Amino acid sequence: MKKINDPLPDKEEKQATARLAVVGVSGNVFLAVFKLAAGLLGHSAAMISDSVHTLSDVFATVIAFIGVSISRKQADEKHPYGHERMECVASWVLATILIITGAGIGYRCIRAIADGSYKQMQTPGLLPVIAAAVSILVKEAMFWYTMYYARKLRSSAFKADAWHHRSDALSSVGALVGIIGARHGFPVLDQIAGIIICVMILGVAVGIFRDAVEKMLDTACDPKFEEELKDFVRDFSESENCKIGLDLLRTRKFGEKIYVEMEINADGNMPLIQAHEIAEKLHEGIEKKFEDVKHIMIHVNPAGYYYDVPDKL
């Protein structure tokens, strides 16, 4: 039975990437035009600002699509290790857009409170209320849709794009609160809600940015994953009755993929071809078991040779 986070085949992967781009761009364009019209006709400055925020998500989706598409390209002469890190670059750009968006919302709200300009806003009509409610529902649906396929694709760029949809939904919540508050004589609620939303957006952006940096700097995988690798080697040794040990293990993140370096030990009197066959079988088993492992390099030492490791793994 397939699990929700099981990876997609290559053909379905391309189709899912294209669908995410179409849904993201078309959905955001529709909402941006709808909210702009509602803001102009309903005299709501908050809704007009919200429409601009939604329009910025069009560029976010395009960037995510380009980043993911390039990262999925096969290795070539200039890029023998592949292009996975392009997705990290896309995540950086998306995180930057989120930071600018969140900071812009916060700045406008703080300035409006400081100079009292929010008191001069014209009382909005009912249309902006409806537009804000529709935006919240649609953007939340787009968040879950994008996040579902982002997990299937194991794509940090589309996860960042999903959070762009969520940030727009939160922005619409702030606009809705502000519009309702203004209609009932409390326009300052719009600004307070906007500041809270600003903090939430910035928190998400920092998380996305930090994750992308870790994957660009060859950061080691978490200890739990490395322990699973060690357990696999132990189980392999027992099941194959080949009496191998683990001398050295290093892991590093490469975009959304993982590279592994491993040194194992075996009987020094074993024929070279037999040692090679054990290493190859272990290599294939690890890449089959751990789908995020793009490549593993295994070196075989004679048992007792690797003396400079204080504690065996």
Secondary structure, 3 states (H helix, E strand, C coil): CCCCCCCCCHHHHHHHHHHHHHHHHHHHHHHHHHHHHHHHHCCCHHHHHHHHHHHHHHHHHHHHHHHHHHHCCCCCCCCCCCCCHHHHHHHHHHHHHHHHHHHHHHHHHHHHHHHCHHHHCCCCCHHHHHHHHHHHHHHHHHHHHHHHHHHHHCCHHHHHHHHHHHHHHHHHHHHHHHHHHHHCCCCHHHHHHHHHHHHHHHHHHHHHHHHHHHHHCCCCCCHHHHHHHHHHHHHHHHHHCCCCEEEEEEEEEECCEEEEEEEEEECCCCCHHHHHHHHHHHHHHHHHHCCCEEEEEEEEEECCCCCCCCCCC
